[in-house]
Amino acid sequence: MRMDISSLSLAELKKLEAQAIQEIKTRQKDELERARAEMLAIAQRVGVPLTQLIAGVPKNAAKGEKKVVAALYRNPDNREQQWSGRGRQPLWVKSWLEAHQTLDGIRI
């Protein structure tokens, strides 16, 4: 449904704008009320308080816990620097590879 508003005066356009804004607010409020009612019905159906239902799952639980991966390589010049072999190569690994062509010499 498309309205031809090109013939409306500025005052009429502003009135139409105000009416549209009010209608949007009313519809948003109605949808929010329906959503609340649905959530309450779900909470009652599963037998939990609404607060528990909307508390949800912790953000990191959905992604899963990150597992610590054991290091496979150690910097011979600085024993504290280690690399698991995953992800971006540290600079010390790159320089080792330039000099030795293989990672065998720094494998733990």
C-alpha positions in Angstrom: 0.0 0.0 0.0 1.6 3.2 -1.1 0.2 6.6 -0.4 0.7 9.6 -2.6 1.8 12.3 -0.2 3.3 14.7 -2.7 0.2 16.9 -2.7 0.2 17.3 1.1 1.2 20.6 2.7 4.1 20.8 5.2 1.6 21.0 8.1 -0.3 18.0 6.8 3.0 16.0 6.4 4.0 16.9 10.0 0.6 15.8 11.3 0.9 12.6 9.3 4.5 12.1 10.7 3.2 12.5 14.3 0.4 10.1 13.7 2.8 7.5 12.2 5.2 7.9 15.2 2.3 7.4 17.6 1.1 4.3 15.7 4.6 2.8 15.7 4.9 3.3 19.5 1.5 1.7 20.1 2.3 -1.3 17.9 5.7 -1.8 19.6 4.0 -1.6 23.0 1.4 -4.2 21.9 4.1 -6.5 20.5 6.1 -6.2 23.7 3.1 -7.1 25.8 2.3 -10.2 23.6 6.0 -11.3 23.9 5.8 -11.0 27.7 2.6 -13.0 27.8 4.2 -15.7 25.6 7.3 -15.8 27.8 5.2 -16.0 31.0 3.2 -18.9 29.5 6.4 -20.7 28.6 7.8 -20.2 32.1 4.6 -21.6 33.6 4.5 -24.5 31.2 8.1 -25.6 32.1 7.6 -24.8 35.8 10.3 -22.2 36.2 10.1 -18.5 37.4 10.1 -16.0 34.5 13.3 -14.5 35.9 15.1 -17.8 35.5 13.8 -18.2 32.0 15.0 -14.8 30.9 18.3 -15.1 32.7 19.4 -17.3 29.9 22.7 -19.0 29.3 25.9 -17.3 30.1 27.5 -15.8 27.0 30.6 -18.0 27.1 28.6 -21.2 27.7 27.0 -21.0 24.2 30.4 -20.9 22.6 31.9 -23.7 24.7 34.8 -23.5 27.0 38.1 -22.9 25.3 40.4 -25.8 25.8 44.0 -25.2 26.6 46.1 -26.9 24.0 49.5 -28.2 25.0 52.5 -26.5 23.5 54.4 -28.4 20.8 57.3 -26.0 20.2 59.6 -24.0 22.5 61.8 -21.1 21.7 65.4 -22.3 22.3 66.5 -18.7 23.2 63.6 -18.0 25.6 62.2 -21.2 27.2 59.1 -19.4 28.4 57.9 -18.8 24.8 56.0 -21.7 23.5 53.7 -22.4 20.6 51.0 -25.0 20.1 51.4 -25.2 16.4 47.9 -23.6 15.9 47.1 -20.2 14.7 49.5 -17.5 13.6 53.2 -18.4 13.9 55.1 -16.3 16.4 58.1 -14.3 15.1 60.6 -16.6 16.8 59.1 -19.5 14.9 59.3 -17.7 11.6 62.9 -16.8 12.2 63.7 -20.4 13.2 62.1 -21.7 10.0 64.1 -19.2 7.9 67.3 -20.5 9.5 66.6 -24.2 9.8 63.7 -25.0 7.3 62.0 -27.4 9.8 60.4 -27.3 13.2 62.0 -30.5 14.4 64.7 -28.8 16.4 62.3 -26.9 18.6 59.7 -29.6 19.2 59.1 -30.2 22.8 
